[in-house]
């Protein structure tokens, strides 16, 4: 594979990652604002954002910190919310598992909802891509996203309470998830898994430490897998 081909895939990923900057901006700003309201100083906020780099888990930890929850509860809840990354990693392994260790380590750090959704969709659509091309595309997606997350987190932490409540920057998270999930619902199994996840997460919302999300994810995967089995059996009978 030529370096030119890798660069081409990198820039393709870069272009696909640019729209997510519109989400990273308000989302990162909101995190910075809430972190300062929780009592973190600027240095602590930025260390938090850079070392964790997982928006949902960061917001979960902040909420529990505001409620003065024990440290172990904060850590366990953040890890529970971030358990979906283990599912993402398992899904990406067939595509990136043969890459050098250092590349996989970097990809593991930058595996977030946006980079996963874009990459898996591209890998499934272009099965002829080799491992270096896949890695180049993955890194292209996160290149415009990660710096903006850090930058807007910094802006939110600096501005703090000076951002008026009328500026509803918290709209970004649900819109981002809808934009990522909708194009991936291509099969009945995908649709069933999504519906089951939504219903179960609502029913299990009262579970402590956000465990309802983990339960919903597990049940949704089982439902999706069962749906695929039923479809395959029907095809085999025909």
Helices and strands as residue ranges (DSSP letters): H 3-18, H 21-38, H 42-52, H 55-66, H 71-81, H 84-96, H 101-109, H 113-125, H 131-159, G 160-162, G 169-171, H 172-182, H 188-203, G 208-210, H 211-237
